[in-house]
Amino acid sequence: MRIGILSYPMLFQREGGLQIQIRETIRALNRIESVDGETITVELADPCRGRLDAYDLIHVFAAVHGNHRMVEAASELGVPVILSPLISPGWNRSSGTRARVADRVLGNLTAWNVETSYAQTRRALQLATLIVALGEAEKRAIGEAFLVSPARVRVFPNGISPQFFNADGALFRARTGLDGPFVLMVGAIAPHKDQLGMARALAEMALPFVLVGEAQERDQDYLAQVRQVRGVTCMGKLRHDDPLLASAFAAAAVFALPGQAEVQPMPALEALAAGTPVVNSSGSELTIPDSGFALRTITPGDTSGIKRAVLGFIDEPPGRAAVRSLVSDLTWDRIARQIARCYVEVAGGYPRHEAPAGIFHRPTHSSSRLYTGP
């Protein structure tokens, strides 16, 4: 069985959670010898050089940046599609209703020659053979905001690379000279991540704050503001497989992710794998049973809540082995095997090169609409 992985064309011009997710998923899937007697080969597909119907199934990551056209094309060719849409858990019934109203207004104003990103995302969700969410919060958002039946959604979380489970903080401390407790944050430096608010809160407590990541050109002024706060150390970008990154996770007393909603923050999982407790935003999708001793949730912008959560972990640090055990089953190999079984199930039950019955293809321009909304 030949599987093609697709996402938007500019994906690998930057580095982040989605890029890591796709690379690690492909590697782990190709390590599987067979699933129920079926041999699976997985590759990053190039729609500019080959046709989608050369594959038995395609898996599209992200429902934005024009990816709905890939889902449409595959559906027209009769190729089954699994879509990992990466819908923000901040979507709900109310925001979905407002988006559909906005879509109708825009369509009426432009004779349906212009469409919203919500409409494109919803079309991708409707046309996909099966949808994969990273967690229950994303699944709920897909159902409430985009009116997708829960029966069409499976939940497979992100995996964690082995180096984080085996991480030791000695290398990071030797390189930086940081001996005492510090708070770590890994990811893009941008206002919606709220590094500035975190830096100011930690400065009031005289706690060092280490940032790993870089800012885009548009956020350089924001980065300059963060750098000016006392106690901030900016390490810049580190490769995902750099031993110094894994060591930083293990050396930190607390990992912080205080910003706006994220689908499933991979750095937070990596911190837990390294044995480091996490202070997480209430808008992010990170729910782990019986994790209160190592995972505390704060409301974005709640300075007092940040301070209490951070100091709680520093005053009474949880055992690192116990923290690691929370995510011990989230290896890429284990997640990949679940995804592979899904591939076999979907491709095996799908008529080769026939579009799924009942799917309404939205024509281009203004001749028709995909949906009318409630």
N, C-alpha and C positions, 0 to 999 in steps of 0.2 A: 504494500500500500504506500503510495507516494503522497506526502503531505506538503503543502506549500504554506509558509508563514508570510504574512503580509502586514505592512503598516504604511504610514504616510512617507512620501519620498525623502523628506529632509530629516528623517528620524535620527540617523547616525551621524549627523553633523554636530550633534551635541551628545552629552553623556548624562544619564540620569536613571531613575528607577525603571522606566519602561524599556530603555535600551538593555539594561541588565536583565530584566525579566525575559525579554525575547531571546537574548543570547544564551542564558542559562537554561531556559526551557528547551531550546533546540539541542543543546549539548546533552542534556539529561535524556531527552527522548531518543537520541541516536545511540545512547548507551544501552537501551533496552533491546535485547535480542529478538524477542517476539512477544505478542500479546494474544492469548488464546489461539496460538498457532499461526498468527498473522505477523509477518515481518513488516516493520514500519520504517520508512526512510523519511527524514524531515529536512527541509532546506528553506533558506530565505529566498522566496520567489521574487523574480524581477519581471513585472508585467510589461516592461518596455521591450523585453527580449523574448518572452515566451507567452503562450496562451494559458489561461487559467484552467482550461479543460484538459491540460496535460497532467493535472493532478486528480487524485481520487477525492480529495477534500482540501479546502483551504481554511486557514485559521487567521482571522483578521484581528489585530490588536489595535484598540482605540476606535471609537465611532466618530471621531472628529477629523478635521484637516482633509476633508474630501474622501475619507475612507468609505463613505456610503456608496460611492461609485464602484468600488471594488466589489462590495457585496451585491450590488445590482448586476454587475457584469457576470459574476459567478452564477447568480440565480438564473440569469437569462441563458447561460450555457449549460444549465442543469448540473452544476457542481455544488455539493453540499457545503455550507458555510458555518463554521463555529466562530462566533463573535465574542471577543473579550472587550466590552465597550468602555470600561474604566469610567463609569458614571459616578460623579461626586455624590457621596451620601447626603450632601446638603439638599439635593432635590427631594421634593415631597409633593403631595397631592395639590397643595395650593400653588406652588411655583409651576407645576406642570400645567394647571388650568390657565394661569396667566400667560404661559408661553404659547399655548394653543390659541388663546385670544389674540396675542400679538402676531402670531403667524397668519391668522385670518385677516387681520387689519392690513398687514404688509402685503399679503396676496391681493386683496381687493384694491389697494392703492397702486399696485404695479402690474395689474392684470396677470398675476401669478408668474411674472418673469423674474422675480426675486424671492428667495426663500430664506427662512431663518436657519441657524445652525441646529435649533431644536428640531425642526422639521426633517433635516437631513439625518440627524441622529435617530429620530423615531423611525424613519424609513429603513435605516440599516437594521434596527432592532426587529422590525416587522419581517424583513426579508430573510434574516438569518435563520438557518435551520435549527440552531441551538445557541443559547447565550450562556457565557461563563462569567460569573461574578466573583470578585475576590473575597467577598464576605456577605454576611446576612444584611448589613446596612445597605450595601450597594444593590443587592437583590431587591430589597424593599423600595429603594429609590426608583429602580427600573420599573417596578410594578405600579407604584403610586403616581409617578410623574409622567411615565411614558406609556401607561396602560398596557403593559405586557403581562400575560398570564404567568404566575409563578411556576407553573408546570414546565415552561420553556426555559427555565433558568437553572443551571447547576452552579454550585459554589466550590471553587478550588482556590485556596489562598496562595500567596507567593511562597516560594521556597527560600532557604537560607544556605549560603555557600559554606563548605566545611571549615574554611579558615577562621570563621568567626566563632565556631564552637571550640576551637583549639587556641583561641587568642590569649596572649599574655601581655600585660602592660609594660613590661620591662623595656622593650625597644623604644616605645614612645617616650617614656620618662627619661631614658638616656639621651635621646635626641633633643628633647625640649627643656630638660632640667626642671620640669614640674613635678614636685615631690608630694605636695599636699592634694587635698580634694579639689576637683574642678568639674565644671559642667561642660558637656560636649554637645554640639549640634552639627549634623552632617546634612548637606544639601545645598541647593541653589540659594544664594543670598538675595532676598527680595522682600519688599514690604509685606506681602501676604504671608511670608514665613515668620514675620515679627521677631527677627533677630535683635532689632533695636530695643524693643520693649523688654526682651529677655535680658539683654546686656545691661540695661539701666536697673532692672530689678536685682540682678546679681551684684552690680557695683555697690548698691546700698548695703549688701551683705558682705562685701569685700571678698567675694568668691571669684576666682578666675573663670573665664568663659572662653572656650576654644571652639573656633569655627573651621570646619573643613568644607570647602566649596568655593564657587566663584559667582560673581554677579555679571549679568548681561550688561551691555553698553548702557541700556536705558536705566539701569539700577546702580550705576557707578556713584552717583551722589548719595544714594542710600548707604552704600558700602562705606563711603567716607564718613558718614555720620556714625555708623557702627564702630568704625576703627577709633573714633575719638573718645569712646567711652572707656573709662578706666577699667583695667583688668581683662580687656579683650585681646585674644591672640588669633590672628587669621592665618591659617596654614595654607590657604589656597586649595587648588584641586588636587586630589589624590586618586590614582587609579583604584578601581574596585578590588583588584587583586594585589594591591600594594600591601606588604606586611605591616607597614606603618599605620594604615587605616584600621586594620583589625586590632592592632595593638592599642590604638587610640580608644577604640570602643572598650577594651578591657581595662585600660588605665583610668577611665573616667569614673567619678563617683556617681554621676547622674547623667543620663542622656535626656535632652529636652526637645520637644517638638510642639511649641506653643501656638503655631499659626492656624490658618484657616483649614477648612476641610480637605482631606486627602483620601483617596480611595482606600489604600492600605499602605501605610508608610513603611517601606522596606528597611530604611535605616533603624527604625524602632525595633523591628524584629531582629536585626543584626546585633543591636545593642543587648537585647535580652539573651541572644545566643552567646554573647561574650560575658554574660553574667552581670550586666549593668542594669540597674532599675531605670524605668522610663517615666518621665512626666509628659503626658500626652494631651493634645487638644481635644476638647469634647466634640469637635467637628470631624475628627478623623475616625476611620474605620479600623479599630484595633480592640477587639473584644476577645479575651482569653479567659476561660473559666478559672476561678480560684486564683486570680492573679493580683488581688489587691495588695499583697505584700510587696510587689515589685512593679506595679503599674498603677499610677495615679493620674486622674483626669482633671484638667483645669479648663475653665472657660477662657477663650482667647481674650487677651487684654486684662485679665484679672491678676494684677500685680501681687496682691496679698495672697491669692491662691497659689501663685507660682512660688512665692517665698516659703509658704507653709509646706508645700509638697517637696521642694528641694531640700529644705532643712530637715524634714522628716526622714528622708533617705540618708542624709549625711549623719544625723544623730543616731539612727538605728539602721545601719546598712543591712539589707537582706543577704543571706548566704548565696554566693555566686552559683554554686551547684544547683541550688533550688531554683534560682532565676533561670538558668539554662534549661532546666527540665520543663519549663513552661512551653518551650518551642522545640523540644527535642525531636518531635515527629515532623517538623516542617523542613525536611530536606528536599532539594530539587529532585532527587531521584524518586522519592516517594510521591511527590506531587505529579511528576512526569508520568508515572505509571497510571495514576488515576486519569490524567488527560488522555493517555494513549488508549485506555479502555473506552473512553468516550469517543475517540476517533473511530475505533472499530465498530462501536455500536451505531454511530450516526452514518458512517459510510456504508456499512452492511445493510442498513434498512432504507437506503436511499436509491431510487431508480436512477441508474447511470444516465447522465445527460438529459434528464427531464426536470423542468422547473417544478417546484412543489405546488401541489394543487391548492387553489384558493388564494394564491398570492396575487395581489393587484399591483402591477408595475406602474409607477407614476411616470407618465410620458414627460418628455422635456417640454419646457416653456409653458404655455398657458392652456393647453387643450383640456387638462383635467386636473383633479386633485387626488391625492393619495387617501385623505381622510377628511372628515368634517368636524371631528371632535365631539365631545358630549354636549 
